[in-house]
Amino acid sequence: MDDAAEVSRLLDILGNRNRRRIIELLRQKPCFVTEISETLMLSPKAVIDHLQLMEREAILSCQTDDRRRKYYYLVNDILVDISLKQTRVLTCEDDDDDETDQVKNSVRMFGQMIKAHDMILSNLEQINHDIEIKINDLARNHKDLFTSDREISVIIALSHDSLTLEELEQVTDISKKDLGEILKRFERRGIVGRTRDLYTLRGIHAE
């Protein structure tokens, strides 16, 4: 493959912000799908799709640990150095006022970004707190249905997106046999629905 085609291929991969975030996370350490999903706040299905694409491109690979959990790690890191050179035609009318205005605009925009960042973090902390309360509420008030953390993890996974049994196994690290029993109970209670191979949390996605 020539250099131009290689660069084009890498830019296609890096053009997706979430794939760049996954690569950055895997630079720090190998991760399971659940770790990536929870850390980056992405749906497990989206994480799996990104991982499979990058695995096909030989950017990352995976191994299975003693508990048969699959974790991913970088095989070939991507380091891109891009330099932008601004070309400007100077005229006799250019003066220090232009540079001062640019600095003011940059500082103002930076301040707005920081405020937006702080607001998002504040809202995120509140949402995470509410989620923890709801999880504890489910576990406490529905002990007949949620007998362990595994059932809760299935609900959390399906809250992100509809998943197949294989995807649920990869995301939750629960065996297909145990998942089958959990899903059957959820189906009988009307919590989970099934369309072909996809399991869906009722009232969230398909309905």
N, C-alpha and C positions, 0 to 999 in steps of 0.2 A: 504494500500500500504506500503511495507516495505521500510526501509531507502535507500537501494541500488537503488530500482526502482524510488523512489522519487528524489534522487540525479541525476540519469540518465535522468529523465524527465526534471528537471530544467536545466541541462547542455545542453540538446537539445535546450531549449528555449534560453538560454544565449549564445549558440554557434553562434547565428546570431548577428553581430555587430550592425545592425540597430535596432534590438529589444532592445539591451542594451541601445542604445541612447534614444529610446522612453521611456524606464523605467526611465532613468536618468532625462529626461525632465519632466515626470509626477511626479517625486519626488518633483519637485519645485512647480508645481501647476497643476490643471486640465486643459486640453487643448481640443480645437476642432481639427478636422482632418486638417483643413486649417492651423492652427497654427503649428501643428507638421510637416506638409508637408513643409511649408515655412521656419521654423526654422532649420530643419534638411536637407533641400534641397532634399527631397525624393518625388517621384511621389505620388499623392493622392491614386492611386490604391494600390501601395506597402504599404502605411501607413495603409489603410483599412485592407489589408490581415494580416499584423502583429497584428493589434488591435484585429481583430476577433479571431485569434489564441490564443492570450493571454487572451481574454475574455472567451474563452472556457475552458482555464486552470485556471480560477478564479483568475488570477493575477490582472486583472483590470475589471472595470465595467463602465457603462455610464449612464448619465441622460440627460434629455431634458430640456432646459431652456424655458423662457416665449416666445421666438421667435421660438420655436420648433427646435432649434439647438442642436445637440447631442454633448456633451463633455464627455471626458474620464478621469478617475482618478484611482489611484492605490487602490485596495482592499487589496491585500496581497503583501507587498514588498518582494523583494528577496535580501538577504544579504549573500554573499558568502565570506568565509575567507579561502583562499588557501595559504598554506605555502610551499615553495620549499626549500629543504635542499640539498645543493650541497655536494657530496661526492668526495673527492679527495685523491688520494694516494700520499703521499709525499715521495720523494726519496732524496738521498744526493745531487742530481744535482739541485734540486729546490733552487732558490735564489731570491733575490730582483728584479732581472731583469725581471723575469716573471710577477711579480705584476706591475712593472712599465710599461711594454708593454701593459698589460691589461688596465691600467688606461689611457694610451695614446690613445688606440683604442676606448675606451668608450667615451673619451672627443671628439675625432675626429668625431665619429658617431653622438654624440649629436649635435655638431656644424653643421653637414650636415643636420640633421633633422630640426634644427631651420631655416636654410637657406631655405630649401624646404617649411617649414611651412609659412615663410614670403612671398615667391614667390606665393604660392597658395592663400594666403589672398589678395595679391596685384592683382592677376588675377581675383579673385572673386569680388573684389570691382569694377574693370573695367567692368566685365560682368553685375553686378547688375546695374551699371550706364547706360550701353547700353540698358538693358532691360527697365529701367524707361523711357529712351528717346523713345524707340519704342512704349511703351504703350501710352505715351502722344501723339505720332505721330498718332497712330491708332484712339485715341479718338478725336483728333483735325481734322483730314482729312477725317474721315469716320463717320460723325455724324449721317448719315441716318441709319447706321448699328449698331453702338455702341451708343445707346441712354443713357446708364448709365454704372456705374461700373460693374453691374451684367453681361453684355455681355462680358466685358473684363475678368471677373473672369472665365467665361465658357471657353474662349479661352486659358487662362493660365492653367486651369485644363486639357484640352485636349492636351495641348502642352506636358504635362508629359507622358500621356498614353491614350489609348482608354478606354472609360468608358461607363457603362450602365447608363440609366436614374436615377436609384436608387443611383448609386455611385456618379453621378453628383449632385444629390440633397443633399447627405451627405457632399460632399466636398465644394459646393458653398453656401449652406444654402438657395437655391432658390427653391420655390415650384415646384412640377412636372408640374403643369399647366403652370406656367410662363416659365419653362425650355422648355416645348414642343413648345411654341410659338417662343422662341429664336432659338431653334435648327431648326425649320422649315425655318426661315428666313436665317439661315446660310446655310442650305441645298440648298435653292433656289439660293443662291449666289455662290454655289460651294465651300464654305469654309469648310464645314463639310460633311462627308459621313457617311452612316449607313450600317453596316453589321450585320444582325440579330438584336441583342439587343445592340450591341456596336456602339458608336459614335466615329468617328475618325476625327482628324484634317487633311484635305487633304494635301498630300505632306510631312507629318511628319512621320507617322508610317507605314500604310498599303500600301501606294502607292509609 
